[in-house]
């Protein structure tokens, strides 16, 4: 299934994408696409519904982040060896862990808003993992059983804030709109191998990132089990798993986002995002 949320920001409704690519309204079935809906029993009930029996959503509504109110938005850094190399850093002996504050979540096609003082905002296409069942101190062999589904994420990063302003990476990763998630959550049964997905990003029509999850240093299975050692993963939590090479920081000369830029981001089978860059005046 492809689950989504549509409508004005803060007033999104739950939806399902049918085989024809049309949005079907799920609001009379579930209140929203949150952690409670992502449990295996809840997803099994949704799979029994015939999409054509649901109301058709007319027009082209705004698409919101595909998960409502996650407790955590967790990120893994330097998880592609070639991206680590372009960043001038070594592949870490364990996954590099940081957080993106949930206030940065935005819809896949919403504008990306640069901080007023930003000079080095950057793009990162990443595979997103959404947790479906509580995971604490789990074995690696069991890790994927706790995954509800997958999605496309742009892990936007202000590199000056992240690297040059001291402290944790979180401050460069959490500005409002720096977490476009979606357009939809594809349930795990439709993604037989999360380590065999093509992902890419185009900036102003030019492809700058073009990679595969095959080259991840730490697999989804490894990451989910690893994180469960340090804190409990809860249904609805989002994990973004690292980016392939081609980010602006790694270019020579470096190239960062500016107002008017347009990004197109995709992962095969998981959907495409379209974003315009604007400057935040607030």
URQUIRA-V158847 format. One line per field, one symbol per residue. psi: psi as a letter, one per 40 degrees, with the letter a starting at -180 (. if undefined). burial: I if it has 16 or more other ideal C-beta (glycine too) atoms within 10 Angstrom, else O. A space follows every 50 residues. Layout:
psi=???
burial=???
This chain:
psi=ihiihiiihefiiiihhideeihhheeedidigaddeeiddddddddehh deeihhhiagiihihehhfidigiihifehddddddefiihieihhhiih ieeehiideiihhiidehefhiihhihihhhdihhhfiiddedeeehdai ihihgihhdddddeeiaidddeeeiheeghhadihhideegdgeffhhii hhhfehhdhgaiedehdhiddddddddeddihhiheihhheiiiieidde ihiihiiiheihihhihheeiiihiihihhe.
burial=IIIIIIIOOOOIIIIIIIOOOOIIOIIOOIOIIIIOIIIOOIIOOIOOOO IOOIOOIOOOIOIIIIIIOIOIIIIIIIIIOOIIOIIOOOOOOOIIIIOI IIOIIIIIIIOIIIIOOIOIIIIIIIIIIIIIIOIOOIOOOOIIOIIIII IIIIIIIIIIIIOOOOOOIOIIIIIOIIIIIIIIIIIIOOIOOIOOIOII IIIOOOOIIOIIIOOIIIIIIIIIIIIIOOOOIIIIIIIIIIIIIIIIII OOOOIIIOOOIOIIIIIOOIIIIOIOIOOIOO
